[in-house]
Every structure is written in C-alpha cells, then in structure tokens.
C-alpha cells in the first residue's frame, strides 16, 4: 500500500493601490462591559431601561461556561458606550459605521438605542417588523459572524453621546450566547470590500502538480480598487510504501 501525505502552506499577498491614508482608525472595543438577563421582554431593548440588576457576562465564551448550563431559549445582552465624533473625523471614507458582534449561538435580533438594526447577520431598517420569525433560521448561523453596517448619518447612531446595544439572543439548544470575544465598532475601510474565496474551487491534480484556484473580489459597487494579487505556495510530499 502506498500512502502519500501532502501538506500545503499558502501565503497570500494583496497589494492594492489605495489613496494615501494617513489617518489612524479608531476602534471602540466592546469586549468587556456587557450585562445579561435570562428570559424575554421587548422592553429590554429600550435605552431608558434600568439594567442595574442585570448580571455581568463575558462575550468570549458561551453562557453554559458561565453558570447557565441549563439555559435554552431567550436571553438578552446589553452594553453602553460613547460614540465619539473623532471616529468619523479620523477615518478616510467617512461613510459607514461597522458594528461587529462576532458569532452568536444561535440567532440574534440586535438593537441600537431602542431601534432594531440587525437580524442574524443582516443589517435591517429601523422599521423592520420585530417578531419571533428570526428563531426559525438555519441552525448553522451559530458560526456566522455578525457584522452590521450603518450609514454614518443613520439616526440610530448618537454621536458624542451614550449609546446602548441590546441583543436578543435565542438559543435553539446546546450551546448559546455571544461567544467569540471580538466585538467592536469602527468606520468602514477599503479593505472591508475585498473578499478572498478559497473555498468554492476544490484542489485538482495534474500529473505531479496540485492545482488550486482562488478568487479575489471587490464587493464595492462604488470604488474601483487597482492592485496586484499574488500567491506563494509550498508543497511538502512524503511517501510511505
């Protein structure tokens, strides 16, 4: 029997000819300061709600690892933060704000200052119907990053004032909660429009060569990004007969 073990290491280099960006991008860190309550109540989205009796919770691990082993169903997360004007003043594009909540198990309706802005990873208008339909989505959403983008002039954003994000989480069973610990807010950058697809095309084999096709796509309908896409590959093959 012949066994061939192949290990591959690919390194990508993407060089884009952006206009000079000398400004420093600010990031509002939302990794700490969250509060939590079990159950469901629409009033939990209100910025005027007294959440002093809510308990602190981490968002870098599921709630089962924080004392809620038997919790399934609804629970709410809240965090307060100030949104400084310097965030947009120091940015290059000055167009959109990126609210990143990481991964949520399983489903979420996310509210900003009492108005809904995101459902299961999709940004939605403030007048979107709020019901329980979002809990009927594909269970695989537990592994989807929640990245919501609002216009800089969106009335749901309160510049130089306190803002409140409230997340209505529904756990279908098993593990639950906001759990990747990388929540943040910043302005959108050019690099956010670049998507490298390394999954769609499988490996193929031609003689002794291994071939893999990748694609780099600009998701922006407004900006043309000029540059070069290169790849370096290292292949190691060991044989056992």
GIPEQUI-V691971 format. One record per helix or strand. SS is the DSSP state (hx for helix, st for strand). FROM is the first residue (numbers start at 1). TO is the last residue. Records with the same first field share a line. If there is no record, write none. Layout:
SS=FROM-TO  FROM-TO
//
This chain:
st=3-16  28-29  35-38  55-56  73-83  96-105  107-112  115-119  122-123  145-151  159-159  162-171  177-178  184-187  194-197  204-206  209-211  215-218  227-240
hx=42-45  63-66  86-89  133-136  139-143  190-193
//
